[in-house]
Amino acid sequence: MIIVSDTTPIISLIKINRIDLLEQLFQEVFIPDAVYKELTTNILFSNEAEIVKKCSFLKTLSIQNQKSLKLLQAISGLDDGESEAIILAEELSSTVLIIDEKKGRKVAQQLGIPITGTIGILIQAYSEKRITKQEIISYIDTLKQSKIRLSDSLIQEILSLL
């Protein structure tokens, strides 16, 4: 199974102290250079940067098709990390792209790339009995307090699935 991730899901999982779920569920996760750069050089993520650098299961890869990248960015307006994650997922024939931003998810779906997000990772971990319902509720609270946007309808959907 080939998994590619964008920046926000990694940041979100670090904020709830469960970046380990990526390794438990997938063994390795590929991130493009732009995502690694966002995670390790953005002043907003300085605390997370050290954690990311120590995650041996996060594998950085360069995208090959720069023309596709430029075209995708021009058409979609996505940032470097989202665009490179989508291109890398396409280049690797990714099983799943982990992406949270609505616009990026829509573009990936239009390209036929299977997606999940932070909440999808939590639901998968729950279904595999790696975390409990109470932990998910606690993680959602932590994410909301960390200014991670979660709609009320999404939260209700999650709770109904549990």
Backbone hydrogen bonds, N-H to C=O, Kabsch-Sander energy under -0.5 kcal/mol:
donor,donor_aa,acceptor,acceptor_aa,energy
3,I,1,M,-0.6
4,V,96,V,-2.1
5,S,30,F,-2.3
6,D,98,I,-2.6
10,I,6,D,-0.7
10,I,7,T,-0.6
11,I,7,T,-2.2
12,S,8,T,-3.0
13,L,9,P,-2.4
14,I,10,I,-2.1
15,K,11,I,-2.5
16,I,12,S,-1.3
17,N,14,I,-1.8
18,R,13,L,-3.3
21,L,18,R,-1.9
22,L,19,I,-1.4
23,E,19,I,-0.7
24,Q,20,D,-2.6
25,L,21,L,-2.7
26,F,22,L,-2.4
27,Q,23,E,-2.1
28,E,26,F,-2.7
29,V,57,F,-2.8
30,F,3,I,-3.2
31,I,59,K,-2.7
33,D,61,L,-1.0
35,V,32,P,-0.5
36,Y,32,P,-2.2
37,K,33,D,-2.8
38,E,34,A,-2.4
39,L,35,V,-2.6
40,T,36,Y,-1.9
41,T,37,K,-2.4
42,N,37,K,-0.5
42,N,38,E,-1.0
45,F,42,N,-1.9
46,S,43,I,-1.2
49,A,45,F,-2.2
50,E,46,S,-0.8
51,I,47,N,-0.7
52,V,48,E,-2.6
53,K,49,A,-2.4
54,K,50,E,-1.0
54,K,51,I,-0.7
55,C,51,I,-0.6
55,C,52,V,-1.4
56,S,54,K,-1.3
58,L,55,C,-1.6
59,K,29,V,-2.9
59,K,57,F,-0.7
60,T,58,L,-0.6
61,L,31,I,-2.3
66,Q,64,Q,-1.1
69,L,65,N,-1.6
70,K,66,Q,-2.5
71,L,67,K,-2.4
72,L,68,S,-2.9
73,Q,69,L,-2.5
74,A,70,K,-2.2
75,I,71,L,-2.4
76,S,72,L,-2.8
77,G,73,Q,-2.2
83,S,79,D,-2.6
84,E,80,D,-2.9
85,A,81,G,-2.4
86,I,82,E,-2.3
87,I,83,S,-2.5
88,L,84,E,-3.1
89,A,85,A,-2.4
90,E,86,I,-2.1
91,E,87,I,-2.9
92,L,88,L,-2.5
93,S,90,E,-1.0
94,S,89,A,-3.3
95,T,2,I,-2.1
96,V,2,I,-1.6
97,L,114,P,-2.5
98,I,4,V,-3.1
98,I,96,V,-0.5
99,I,97,L,-0.8
99,I,116,T,-2.8
105,R,101,E,-2.6
106,K,102,K,-2.3
107,V,103,K,-2.1
108,A,104,G,-2.5
109,Q,105,R,-2.6
110,Q,106,K,-2.3
111,L,107,V,-1.5
112,G,109,Q,-1.6
113,I,108,A,-2.7
116,T,97,L,-2.1
121,I,117,G,-2.3
122,L,118,T,-2.1
123,I,119,I,-2.6
124,Q,120,G,-2.4
125,A,121,I,-2.6
126,Y,122,L,-2.4
127,S,123,I,-2.7
128,E,124,Q,-1.7
129,K,126,Y,-1.9
130,R,125,A,-3.2
131,I,125,A,-0.8
136,I,132,T,-2.1
137,I,133,K,-2.3
138,S,134,Q,-2.2
139,Y,135,E,-2.9
140,I,136,I,-2.6
141,D,137,I,-1.9
142,T,138,S,-2.3
143,L,139,Y,-2.8
144,K,140,I,-2.5
145,Q,141,D,-2.3
146,S,142,T,-1.5
147,K,144,K,-1.4
148,I,143,L,-2.6
149,R,147,K,-0.6
155,I,151,S,-2.2
156,Q,152,D,-2.5
157,E,153,S,-2.2
158,I,154,L,-2.5
159,L,155,I,-2.5
160,S,156,Q,-2.0
161,L,157,E,-1.6
162,L,158,I,-1.3
